[in-house]
Amino acid sequence: MRTPRLPQVAALSVGTGAALLWLSSRLVWVTVRAFDDKSGDAVRELPGAVWASQVTVITLVLVAGTLGALALRRNVRRVIGVLTAIAAVGASWAPLSLLAGTPDPERARMLLTSGAATQKASSPVTLSDWATVTGLDIHHTGPTVAFVGCALALVGGVLLVLRPGGAAQQASSRYVTPGARQARLEKDLEESPDSGRVLWDALDADMDPTDDRGEGAGGGPVR
């Protein structure tokens, strides 16, 4: 089995981090308890995408970084690693501050009274301007998932910076000239005449691996 290269491992780490960030943005981070003197008590939930709107944007940045780490050149991968690491650190601030501190009631009230928490037009999540926030409950699962995703993305970014890998080989091997491929097969036949892989490659290239005189291996098709 082929061992994944470091850029591939880094891209997988960044991609997993992006997936976890997206998942966390759909989870509830904060439950707001409020009182309205007209409608009474109210309970509203704020998902991660509302409480920390930058998480959604950074998720897209990490997805782009994942694709870039797989497709672009060595020097560009290093730049992508730097940008990915910075984005991961930036995204970690919101969940970390929520887990380690106390959520701001005024921020929760502003999100709800401005309509920013409305996810669907048919199901508005709002409070009246005169409502008072009486309590906030933190749901630790969402911020924790986001923080783990940021950590994975940071590890992937650092790997890309330190070990961006060599030049991609896929394009060069895909567009190798017939003459170069034939010369390589002739060399492989000389060095490993009993190799099953070499024999199959030679047959696929219309070369006779059993021709000791080199007529088939020298370029003529098998007749």
N, C-alpha and C positions, 0 to 999 in steps of 0.2 A: 504494500500500500504506500502511495506517495505521501511523504510528510509535508504538511502545509508550510509554506514559507512565512517568514515573519510578517511581511506586509499583509498577507492573507489573514494571519492571526490577529493583527492589529485591526484590520477592517472588520473582522467578525466581532471583536470587542466593541468597536465604535457602533456597529450596527445593532448589537444587543443593547447597548446603552441607549440608543435612540428608541428602540422598541419599548424599553422600560419607561423612558420618559413619556412616550406617548400614552402608555397604559396608565401611568400615574396622573396624567392630565385629565383622564376620564373618571378617576376616583374622587370621592369627596374628601376634601382636606379640612374644611371647617364647617361646623354647624352653628348657625347664628340663632339665638333666642332673643326676641324683641317684643316690645309692648307698644300697642297703638291704642290710644284712649277711645277710638271709635270702633275698631274691630277686635280689640283685645290682644291676647297673646298670639305670637306668630313664631314659627320655626322655619328657617330657610337653610338650605345646604349650598355650599360653595365648592365646586370641583376645582381641581388643580389648574385647569385651563383658565379659570376666572381669577382665582386667588393669585396665581403667578402666570400671567398671560405670556410672559417671555418664554415659558417652557415650550409652548407650541412652536414658536419661531426657531428656537435652538434645536428642537427635534428635527426640523427640516434641514438645518445646517449640518447636523450629524449624519443625516441620510446622504446628503451630498458629499460629505467627507468619506463616507463608506464607499460610495461609487468611485470617487476620485482615487482612493487608496488602491483600488483594484485595477483601475484602467490607465492611470497616468504615469509619467516618468518618475525616476528616482528623486530628482531635485524638487519636482512639484509635490511629490508625496511628503517630503519633509516639510514644505510650507503648509500643506494640508494638516499635517500632524500638529504644527504650532497653532493653527486656527482652531482645530478641534479641541486641543487641550484648553485654550482660552475660553471657548464656548462652554466646555464642560464645567470649568471652574465658575463661570458666570451663572450657569443654570443651577449650580449647587447652593447658591446663596439663599434663595427663597425657601427651599425645604429645610435647610440647616437652621435658618433663623426661626422657622416655625417650630421645629423640634426642640431647639435649645432655649427659645424665649417664650414670650407671651404674645399672641396675635393682637393687633391693634383694633379695638372696637370701632373707632372712627373710620378706619379703612373698610371694615366690613359694612358699616352703614352706608358709606359712600358708594361702594360697589352695588349695593342693593337699591338704594334710592335713585341712582343714575340709570339703572336698567342694564348695567354691564353684566350682571349675572344671568340675564335672560338668554337661555340656550335655544328656545323655540318661541316663535311669535304666538303660537297657540297656547303656550304654557309659560307665561311670564313669571319670573322670580324677582319680585321687587318688594320694597317697603315704601310706605308713605314718607313724605319729607319730615313729618312730625313724630315718626316712630322713634323709640328709644331702644338701643341695644342693651339687653339685661344680662347677657352671658354668651360666651363663646366656648365651644367644645372642639378640641383638636382631634382629628382622626389620623393616627400615626401611620397607618398603612400607606396611604398615598405619598406623603413626603418621604417616607423611608424608601419606597420603591424608586422615587425620583432620585434620591441621593445615591442609591446603589447604581442606577443607570449612569449618573454623572461620573461616578468613580470608574466604571468600566470604560466609558468614553475617554476619560482622562488617561487611563492606562494605555488604551489603544493609540491615543495621540502621542504620548511619550515614546511608545515603541516606534511609531513612524518617524519621529524626529531622530531617535538614536540609531535605529536600524531600518532605514527606508528600503533596503534591499537593492538588488542589481537591476539592470535594464530588463524590461519584459522580453521574454523569449518567444512568446506565442506568435507575434506578428512575423518575426524573422523566419521561424520554422514553417509558418504557413505559406510564405511566399518564396521559399527556397527554389532556386532554378533546377531544372531537371538534371543538368550536368553536375551540379554540386551534390545533388541527392544521389546520383549514380556513383560518384567518386566516394561518397561516404559509405554507401553500401558495399562497394568493392573492398574498402578498408575493413569494414565490419566482417565481411566474409573471410578475409585473410586472418583476422585476429580471433574470430569466434565462429568457425565454420559449423559447429554443432549447435549453435544457439537457435532455438525454435523461433524466437522473435526475428532474428536476422534472416532466417530462411523464408519466413512469411513475408517480410518486407521486400526481399529480393524477388519473390514470385509475384508480389503485387506490382513491382516495377518492371515486369516482363523480363527478368533476368534469370538465367539458369544457374542456380547455386551449385549444381553438380558438375558443371563444365570446368574441368581442370585446366583446359587450354586457355580459359579466360575469354572465349568468344562471346558466351552469353553475358559474362560479367563485364565484358569490355564495352558493352553498349548495344549489341545487337539484340533484337527481340528473340524470344524463344520460338523456334519453328517446330 
